[in-house]
Amino acid sequence: MELLIMINACKIASSSRVTAVIPCFPYARQDKKDKGFFDIPVDNLYAEPAVLQWIRENIAEWRNCIIVSPDAGGAKRVTSIADRLNVEFALIHKERKKANEVDRMVLVGDVKDRVAILVDDMADTCGTICHAADKLLSAGATKVYAILTHGIFSGPAISRINNAAFEAVVVTNTIPQEDKMKHCTKIQVIDISMILAEAIRRTHNGESVSYLFSHVPL
């Protein structure tokens, strides 16, 4: 509502165009069915290039890693990352009894003696990724990292991460994480401000934004 009021104020003040930059689009969880539709141009930016860069720069043994999706819905995401790193991927099939509660997990893939990197678009209460980390370690993974686009970290999330066996839980700063980082040393942040800045510049200059789907701006 605040955004809509500000857009209206800009229009009343005779702005020729208004571009809304929304790092974390609210009410867009996969279990929310009524997402609505846009009748205006929308560019959906991806964190994948920044994630690939972080993996190569911060995980020394990344060539012996395996990219893992904590659910079947993220299979496309992990296969894309695994292909670009030229490594294998695995996924965890989970059955939910109700929202935010996982009943059973089945690992599909071989993680033995490898660094497992869990990749997901969003982590809220972190029950799923913490269960997944336990599952990967019990299956023989040497280390477990989690890389998440949006770190919501509500409720018991921080205490769960602190008690889990993650080497690091990496999130972008689509949501401010300074307060969470004070209570959890495992949380690390990928800064996406340059991606947003370049998207704004390209949009206003009429250039292609698709370059950002596969490159991190310098």
Backbone bond lengths (Angstrom), bond angles and torsions (degrees), N, CA, C in turn:
res aa  C-N    CA-C-N  psi(-1)  N-CA   C-N-CA  omega(-1)  CA-C   N-CA-C  phi
1 M - - - 1.459 - - 1.528 110.58 -
2 E 1.337 116.83 -41.66 1.471 119.49 177.70 1.526 110.72 -58.30
3 L 1.334 115.82 -43.18 1.463 120.96 179.89 1.536 110.79 -60.96
4 L 1.324 116.43 -45.10 1.459 120.43 -179.12 1.532 111.33 -64.05
5 I 1.328 116.22 -38.96 1.465 120.31 178.42 1.525 110.21 -65.45
6 M 1.334 117.08 -41.27 1.473 120.29 179.13 1.521 111.56 -67.00
7 I 1.348 116.88 -39.30 1.462 120.43 176.87 1.535 109.91 -61.93
8 N 1.335 115.45 -43.20 1.461 119.94 178.46 1.531 111.50 -61.24
9 A 1.342 115.84 -40.74 1.470 120.16 178.96 1.524 110.67 -62.61
10 C 1.346 116.62 -40.80 1.471 120.51 178.59 1.522 111.14 -64.69
11 K 1.328 116.60 -41.87 1.467 120.67 179.68 1.530 111.36 -64.50
12 I 1.341 115.60 -41.99 1.467 120.03 178.37 1.532 110.29 -62.49
13 A 1.363 115.61 -32.71 1.466 120.68 179.54 1.533 111.90 -83.67
14 S 1.348 116.60 14.10 1.469 123.75 172.55 1.526 114.82 72.00
15 S 1.320 117.79 29.80 1.471 118.88 174.52 1.533 108.59 -66.24
16 S 1.344 115.93 143.12 1.463 119.65 -177.90 1.528 111.39 -78.43
17 R 1.338 116.25 -30.72 1.459 120.37 177.86 1.522 109.35 -154.26
18 V 1.313 115.70 152.74 1.475 121.27 179.00 1.519 107.53 -129.57
19 T 1.325 116.42 126.57 1.464 121.26 175.45 1.525 108.36 -113.91
20 A 1.316 116.81 122.65 1.466 121.27 177.81 1.521 109.20 -95.03
21 V 1.313 117.29 125.93 1.464 122.66 176.92 1.524 107.22 -105.83
22 I 1.329 116.06 111.93 1.470 121.09 -174.86 1.521 108.43 -119.29
23 P 1.339 117.79 95.23 1.476 119.91 -176.78 1.527 113.69 -59.52
24 C 1.328 116.50 -37.13 1.473 119.94 178.11 1.522 107.25 -129.45
25 F 1.337 116.20 107.83 1.458 120.23 -176.08 1.524 109.97 -75.73
26 P 1.343 117.97 118.12 1.470 119.91 -174.47 1.527 112.51 -72.11
27 Y 1.307 115.68 157.75 1.474 123.19 178.98 1.519 112.23 58.55
28 A 1.322 116.88 33.61 1.472 119.85 -177.50 1.517 112.16 -116.59
29 R 1.322 117.48 20.90 1.465 119.66 176.16 1.520 110.12 -64.57
30 Q 1.336 115.48 154.39 1.460 119.54 -177.64 1.528 112.15 -65.09
31 D 1.349 117.65 -26.19 1.463 119.14 -179.16 1.527 112.74 -88.24
32 K 1.347 116.28 5.81 1.466 120.25 172.58 1.525 107.50 -98.49
33 K 1.309 117.52 110.94 1.467 120.44 -171.41 1.530 113.08 -79.66
34 D 1.338 117.23 -31.94 1.466 119.95 -175.25 1.523 110.54 -95.07
35 K 1.322 115.93 79.94 1.468 120.88 -176.17 1.530 112.38 -85.19
36 G 1.324 117.26 -18.50 1.456 119.56 -177.78 1.519 110.91 79.06
37 F 1.330 116.50 174.60 1.449 121.32 -177.88 1.517 109.86 -137.05
38 F 1.329 116.03 152.00 1.458 122.14 179.39 1.517 110.71 -95.45
39 D 1.327 116.46 145.13 1.468 119.84 170.49 1.529 109.55 -114.29
40 I 1.341 115.90 23.02 1.468 122.62 177.04 1.528 108.19 -129.83
41 P 1.337 118.10 161.40 1.477 119.42 178.80 1.529 111.64 -62.37
42 V 1.316 115.94 135.22 1.469 122.00 179.74 1.520 109.34 -133.97
43 D 1.324 116.75 130.73 1.469 121.67 172.70 1.512 108.51 -109.17
44 N 1.319 116.50 122.20 1.459 121.64 178.17 1.530 108.11 -95.17
45 L 1.321 117.29 112.62 1.467 121.17 -178.52 1.522 110.23 -86.28
46 Y 1.340 115.69 152.62 1.459 121.27 -176.59 1.524 110.71 -117.94
47 A 1.330 115.11 142.76 1.460 120.44 178.31 1.526 111.61 -87.45
48 E 1.324 117.67 -6.45 1.473 121.26 -173.24 1.529 114.23 -53.39
49 P 1.345 120.93 -47.40 1.471 119.26 179.81 1.530 112.77 -58.81
50 A 1.345 116.77 -39.71 1.464 120.61 179.08 1.524 110.90 -69.47
51 V 1.326 116.92 -34.74 1.477 121.53 177.86 1.525 109.99 -65.69
52 L 1.335 116.92 -45.31 1.469 120.85 178.68 1.522 111.08 -59.92
53 Q 1.315 115.95 -42.98 1.462 120.71 179.02 1.528 110.91 -62.41
54 W 1.337 117.27 -42.33 1.470 121.00 -179.47 1.530 110.36 -63.70
55 I 1.321 116.50 -43.30 1.468 120.72 -179.04 1.529 110.16 -60.50
56 R 1.328 116.97 -48.18 1.467 120.57 -177.54 1.524 111.94 -64.91
57 E 1.330 116.81 -33.60 1.466 119.98 -174.94 1.528 113.50 -88.49
58 N 1.328 117.97 -20.94 1.467 119.63 -171.15 1.526 115.73 -119.66
59 I 1.327 117.61 -13.38 1.469 119.84 178.19 1.524 107.86 -113.96
60 A 1.326 115.98 102.66 1.468 121.30 -173.44 1.531 112.01 -58.22
61 E 1.331 116.11 -38.25 1.456 119.97 -176.68 1.534 111.86 -97.60
62 W 1.346 117.35 34.30 1.467 120.54 -175.08 1.526 112.94 -63.31
63 R 1.338 117.19 -24.42 1.475 118.74 179.92 1.531 111.49 -70.14
64 N 1.334 116.86 -16.52 1.469 121.11 177.35 1.528 109.92 -110.10
65 C 1.325 116.43 29.69 1.465 119.02 -178.70 1.528 110.17 -98.43
66 I 1.309 115.09 169.28 1.459 121.53 172.89 1.521 107.11 -134.93
67 I 1.318 116.48 131.34 1.464 121.78 -177.95 1.530 108.29 -88.80
68 V 1.323 116.54 129.09 1.463 120.63 -172.88 1.522 110.58 -123.27
69 S 1.329 115.73 132.13 1.457 120.53 172.25 1.521 108.99 -95.65
70 P 1.344 118.37 130.57 1.463 119.88 -179.80 1.526 113.27 -75.72
71 D 1.334 117.19 -3.32 1.468 120.10 173.61 1.522 109.62 -154.20
72 A 1.310 115.47 163.49 1.469 120.46 -176.60 1.524 111.73 -65.48
73 G 1.328 117.29 -28.66 1.454 121.24 -178.76 1.514 113.75 -63.80
74 G 1.345 116.81 -22.49 1.463 120.54 -178.97 1.507 113.84 -95.93
75 A 1.335 117.46 12.52 1.466 121.36 -175.68 1.527 111.89 -59.67
76 K 1.330 116.56 -42.58 1.465 120.04 -178.84 1.524 110.36 -62.34
77 R 1.316 116.34 -39.47 1.474 121.61 -179.07 1.527 110.70 -63.50
78 V 1.333 117.78 -47.97 1.470 120.03 -176.21 1.523 111.88 -72.83
79 T 1.334 118.00 -32.92 1.468 118.78 178.96 1.525 110.15 -66.44
80 S 1.330 116.78 -36.61 1.464 120.23 178.64 1.529 110.47 -63.89
81 I 1.333 116.84 -45.46 1.468 120.72 179.71 1.519 110.66 -66.47
82 A 1.338 116.71 -43.94 1.469 120.89 -179.79 1.525 111.10 -61.45
83 D 1.328 117.19 -40.76 1.465 121.22 179.10 1.525 111.15 -62.17
84 R 1.326 116.15 -42.26 1.469 119.21 -176.87 1.530 111.88 -73.88
85 L 1.327 117.07 -23.60 1.472 120.37 175.28 1.529 111.67 -92.35
86 N 1.347 115.64 -8.91 1.467 121.98 -176.83 1.532 111.42 60.05
87 V 1.337 115.83 44.93 1.467 122.18 176.17 1.529 108.56 -127.16
88 E 1.319 116.34 175.44 1.461 120.35 -178.71 1.526 110.78 -89.14
89 F 1.326 115.11 168.53 1.460 119.75 178.93 1.529 110.03 -133.47
90 A 1.303 114.78 161.71 1.464 121.88 176.31 1.518 107.51 -142.71
91 L 1.307 116.13 166.27 1.463 118.65 174.61 1.519 110.19 -142.44
92 I 1.304 113.94 157.55 1.458 121.30 178.83 1.520 107.77 -112.04
93 H 1.309 114.99 122.01 1.469 119.92 176.44 1.515 107.82 -89.05
94 K 1.316 115.71 123.40 1.464 119.03 -178.41 1.520 110.34 -122.30
95 E 1.302 114.58 146.12 1.453 120.92 177.16 1.524 107.94 -114.93
96 R 1.328 115.81 124.65 1.466 120.96 -179.05 1.531 110.06 -102.20
97 K 1.332 115.21 136.84 1.461 119.52 171.01 1.518 109.56 -83.95
98 K 1.352 116.08 -39.78 1.463 120.92 175.38 1.519 107.79 -153.96
99 A 1.346 117.47 169.83 1.462 122.31 -175.59 1.518 111.53 -54.58
100 N 1.355 115.27 137.25 1.470 124.13 178.02 1.528 114.38 68.57
101 E 1.340 118.00 7.85 1.467 120.39 176.25 1.522 109.18 -127.16
102 V 1.320 115.84 122.10 1.466 120.75 -179.29 1.513 109.24 -100.16
103 D 1.329 116.38 130.32 1.455 120.57 -177.27 1.529 111.44 -88.05
104 R 1.342 117.28 -49.86 1.469 120.80 -173.65 1.519 110.03 -146.76
105 M 1.340 116.85 144.95 1.464 121.61 179.64 1.528 110.80 -126.56
106 V 1.329 115.65 136.49 1.464 121.01 177.15 1.526 107.94 -127.81
107 L 1.340 117.31 123.07 1.459 121.84 179.87 1.526 110.23 -85.91
108 V 1.330 115.42 127.90 1.461 121.50 176.90 1.524 107.60 -113.42
109 G 1.330 116.55 105.86 1.460 121.30 -177.16 1.522 110.71 132.87
110 D 1.330 116.10 164.99 1.461 121.80 -176.15 1.529 110.32 -109.22
111 V 1.340 116.63 113.42 1.462 120.59 -178.83 1.527 112.19 -108.86
112 K 1.315 117.49 4.04 1.467 120.93 -174.74 1.527 111.88 -58.73
113 D 1.349 115.55 130.44 1.469 124.12 177.86 1.533 113.05 61.71
114 R 1.333 116.43 28.69 1.460 120.44 178.45 1.529 110.68 -128.11
115 V 1.326 114.25 159.33 1.463 120.57 172.72 1.530 107.17 -82.75
116 A 1.317 116.17 119.88 1.465 120.97 -178.91 1.528 109.72 -95.83
117 I 1.326 115.86 129.80 1.464 121.40 178.67 1.521 108.39 -117.88
118 L 1.318 116.02 106.18 1.465 121.66 176.60 1.520 109.29 -76.73
119 V 1.299 117.65 129.77 1.471 121.42 -179.90 1.519 108.48 -124.86
120 D 1.332 116.25 127.98 1.463 120.53 178.49 1.523 109.19 -145.95
121 D 1.328 116.52 162.29 1.458 119.96 -178.34 1.523 112.22 -83.26
122 M 1.339 116.88 -24.48 1.451 119.20 -172.88 1.521 110.15 -157.45
123 A 1.338 116.60 142.17 1.468 120.55 173.36 1.518 107.84 -131.02
124 D 1.321 115.97 123.44 1.460 121.41 -177.06 1.530 109.46 -103.71
125 T 1.313 117.18 -83.45 1.469 119.84 179.37 1.525 112.21 -88.27
126 C 1.350 116.47 -9.15 1.479 123.88 174.64 1.523 114.62 69.34
127 G 1.312 118.11 12.27 1.461 119.85 176.91 1.511 112.03 -62.17
128 T 1.338 116.38 -42.51 1.460 120.88 -177.49 1.521 112.15 -64.95
129 I 1.346 117.71 -49.73 1.467 118.33 -175.60 1.535 111.64 -70.13
130 C 1.334 117.48 -30.32 1.466 119.34 178.16 1.529 111.06 -71.51
131 H 1.337 116.71 -38.75 1.469 119.70 173.47 1.522 110.08 -64.10
132 A 1.327 115.62 -40.79 1.465 120.58 -179.61 1.528 110.91 -63.15
133 A 1.337 117.01 -40.15 1.470 120.96 178.81 1.529 110.58 -61.25
134 D 1.326 116.78 -43.88 1.472 120.71 177.28 1.525 110.93 -60.87
135 K 1.330 115.13 -41.80 1.466 120.39 -179.33 1.533 110.58 -63.10
136 L 1.328 116.84 -41.90 1.470 121.23 -178.49 1.529 111.44 -67.61
137 L 1.326 116.69 -42.16 1.475 119.91 178.72 1.520 111.01 -65.18
138 S 1.327 116.98 -40.65 1.460 119.77 178.79 1.527 111.95 -67.83
139 A 1.363 115.77 -21.64 1.468 120.17 177.99 1.526 111.99 -89.51
140 G 1.357 117.59 3.17 1.456 120.47 173.09 1.511 116.68 105.84
141 A 1.337 118.31 6.12 1.473 120.14 177.58 1.529 109.87 -64.45
142 T 1.336 117.14 140.80 1.464 120.38 -178.41 1.526 112.04 -79.88
143 K 1.318 116.13 -37.82 1.465 122.30 177.54 1.517 108.13 -143.78
144 V 1.330 115.31 155.80 1.466 119.50 177.29 1.531 109.50 -130.97
145 Y 1.327 115.69 126.59 1.463 123.10 172.47 1.526 107.84 -113.97
146 A 1.309 116.40 153.56 1.463 121.01 171.33 1.525 108.06 -124.03
147 I 1.331 116.95 130.71 1.459 121.44 176.68 1.523 107.72 -123.06
148 L 1.319 115.65 119.22 1.460 122.07 -172.26 1.522 109.72 -126.85
149 T 1.313 116.80 138.31 1.461 119.05 179.25 1.531 110.89 -70.20
150 H 1.322 116.57 -51.52 1.461 120.66 -178.22 1.535 109.83 -117.09
151 G 1.322 116.41 116.67 1.461 120.74 177.63 1.515 110.55 -98.70
152 I 1.330 116.83 95.80 1.468 120.45 -178.94 1.538 109.82 -78.87
153 F 1.333 116.20 -44.55 1.468 123.26 174.21 1.527 112.91 51.65
154 S 1.318 115.65 63.16 1.467 120.15 177.99 1.534 110.45 -98.99
155 G 1.325 115.17 164.22 1.464 120.93 176.07 1.516 112.91 56.48
156 P 1.344 116.70 -125.90 1.474 120.62 -174.74 1.527 114.17 -83.79
157 A 1.337 118.57 12.30 1.468 121.65 -171.88 1.522 113.09 -55.65
158 I 1.330 118.16 -49.01 1.471 121.14 -175.24 1.525 111.26 -63.73
159 S 1.327 117.39 -44.66 1.470 119.45 179.97 1.527 110.66 -65.80
160 R 1.328 117.15 -34.90 1.466 120.30 177.21 1.531 111.06 -64.98
161 I 1.329 116.81 -43.06 1.475 119.95 178.75 1.522 110.46 -64.60
162 N 1.326 116.91 -43.14 1.470 120.76 179.44 1.524 111.68 -60.08
163 N 1.336 116.76 -34.25 1.466 120.96 -178.17 1.524 113.27 -88.05
164 A 1.332 116.64 -11.32 1.466 120.66 -178.90 1.533 110.19 -86.63
165 A 1.329 115.44 165.55 1.470 120.84 -173.39 1.522 112.75 -94.99
166 F 1.318 117.92 38.05 1.463 120.87 178.39 1.525 111.15 -76.51
167 E 1.340 115.30 142.01 1.457 119.73 168.30 1.527 109.19 -71.88
168 A 1.338 115.19 -40.82 1.464 121.51 177.60 1.520 108.64 -160.96
169 V 1.331 115.48 149.65 1.460 122.11 171.47 1.532 105.79 -116.23
170 V 1.323 115.56 111.17 1.461 121.20 -171.26 1.527 109.42 -104.57
171 V 1.328 116.45 127.99 1.465 121.29 178.88 1.523 109.14 -131.24
172 T 1.314 116.25 159.85 1.465 119.67 171.86 1.524 108.04 -84.90
173 N 1.319 115.91 168.14 1.464 119.15 178.98 1.531 111.93 -95.92
174 T 1.355 116.44 36.68 1.461 119.56 170.72 1.525 109.72 -63.30
175 I 1.334 115.17 -26.58 1.472 122.39 173.25 1.526 105.90 -123.08
176 P 1.339 119.35 131.60 1.473 120.74 -179.29 1.534 111.15 -57.95
177 Q 1.333 115.98 134.46 1.469 120.36 -174.48 1.531 113.62 -119.29
178 E 1.332 118.07 5.25 1.462 120.17 -174.48 1.529 112.26 -56.11
179 D 1.332 117.17 -46.44 1.471 120.35 -178.57 1.521 111.69 -65.88
180 K 1.338 116.29 -39.84 1.473 120.18 -179.76 1.528 110.86 -65.74
181 M 1.348 116.03 -37.22 1.469 120.10 -178.04 1.531 111.65 -66.76
182 K 1.330 117.42 -26.69 1.471 120.77 177.70 1.525 111.25 -66.22
183 H 1.338 116.16 -27.82 1.462 120.80 -176.77 1.527 112.84 -103.14
184 C 1.326 116.71 -3.54 1.468 119.74 -178.83 1.527 109.71 -149.64
185 T 1.332 115.91 108.63 1.470 120.91 -177.24 1.531 112.48 -73.50
186 K 1.334 116.81 -12.90 1.469 119.51 -178.71 1.528 112.54 -78.15
187 I 1.325 117.31 -18.67 1.463 120.71 -177.55 1.525 110.23 -76.94
188 Q 1.322 115.53 125.61 1.462 122.13 174.03 1.525 108.79 -123.42
189 V 1.330 116.83 152.69 1.459 120.66 -171.59 1.527 111.78 -120.53
190 I 1.326 115.54 134.49 1.463 122.97 170.09 1.526 107.21 -97.12
191 D 1.320 116.47 122.37 1.464 120.74 -179.03 1.532 109.86 -81.87
192 I 1.328 116.55 120.68 1.472 119.92 -179.68 1.529 111.92 -106.75
193 S 1.330 117.56 14.41 1.465 120.00 -177.54 1.529 111.75 -60.50
194 M 1.343 117.01 -35.96 1.468 119.83 179.86 1.531 111.68 -67.08
195 I 1.343 116.41 -34.20 1.466 119.84 177.84 1.523 110.07 -65.76
196 L 1.328 116.45 -44.53 1.461 120.49 179.39 1.526 110.60 -65.42
197 A 1.331 116.39 -42.48 1.464 120.60 -179.28 1.527 111.09 -61.77
198 E 1.329 116.04 -44.12 1.466 120.09 -179.55 1.531 110.82 -67.94
199 A 1.332 116.49 -35.42 1.470 120.08 177.24 1.529 110.53 -63.85
200 I 1.339 116.30 -41.72 1.465 120.66 177.55 1.526 110.64 -63.08
201 R 1.343 115.65 -45.54 1.466 119.73 -179.00 1.523 110.94 -61.56
202 R 1.336 116.48 -45.84 1.469 120.43 -178.35 1.527 111.34 -66.62
203 T 1.325 116.61 -39.25 1.471 119.89 179.51 1.522 110.78 -61.66
204 H 1.331 116.32 -45.18 1.462 119.66 -176.04 1.525 113.21 -76.78
205 N 1.338 116.98 -19.47 1.467 119.97 176.80 1.526 112.37 -97.45
206 G 1.335 115.86 3.49 1.462 119.64 178.58 1.511 113.77 71.53
207 E 1.348 117.82 22.74 1.468 121.64 179.14 1.530 110.48 -92.64
208 S 1.312 115.99 166.06 1.459 121.20 -178.92 1.527 110.81 -72.13
209 V 1.328 115.31 133.41 1.467 120.52 176.91 1.526 110.49 -89.53
210 S 1.327 117.49 -14.87 1.468 121.21 -175.62 1.537 112.63 -63.20
211 Y 1.336 117.44 -20.36 1.468 120.80 175.58 1.523 110.30 -55.50
212 L 1.328 116.58 -35.16 1.469 121.29 -176.12 1.523 112.49 -74.15
213 F 1.336 117.44 -11.67 1.459 119.56 179.27 1.530 111.52 -70.41
214 S 1.347 115.88 -19.82 1.467 118.43 -176.90 1.520 113.79 -132.27
215 H 1.348 117.63 1.88 1.450 120.75 -179.10 1.536 111.23 -134.65
216 V 1.330 115.58 147.68 1.446 121.37 172.12 1.528 107.40 -97.30
217 P 1.353 118.83 123.18 1.472 119.51 -179.74 1.515 111.11 -64.05
218 L 1.327 116.98 142.16 1.463 121.57 -178.61 1.522 110.25 -81.02
